[in-house]
Amino acid sequence: MATYRIRSSGLVNTPGLIARAINGYAFSKDRDAMVNVISGTFPELPKPAVRQLLSKAVPYTLEDETVVFSVDE
């Protein structure tokens, strides 16, 4: 199991960005675009992990302005 911690920065509010991407991922025509936005913003995240996060297949928690989630690899 891999655990990812994606932190906010002065330019990106990670919890807000993830929430918006999850909402966008609900529309099948926008799924690839939402995955590309998150993967482009956080290149250390593998696309399969991003898909699990955005599809709500795995839960995430917030630690201050950091999004934390785990996926099976």
JOGIUR-V581434 format. One record per pair of residues at least 12 apart in sequence whose C-alpha atoms are under 6 Angstrom apart, sorted by sequence separation. I is the first residue (numbers start at 1). J is the second residue. D is the distance in whole Angstrom. If there is no record, write none. Layout:
BEGIN
{{I;J;D} {I;J;D}}
END
This chain:
BEGIN
{{21;34;5} {22;54;5} {8;65;6} {8;66;6} {7;66;4} {6;66;6} {6;67;5} {5;67;6} {5;68;5} {4;68;6} {4;69;5} {3;69;6} {3;70;4} {2;70;5} {2;71;5} {1;71;6} {1;72;4} {1;73;6}}
END
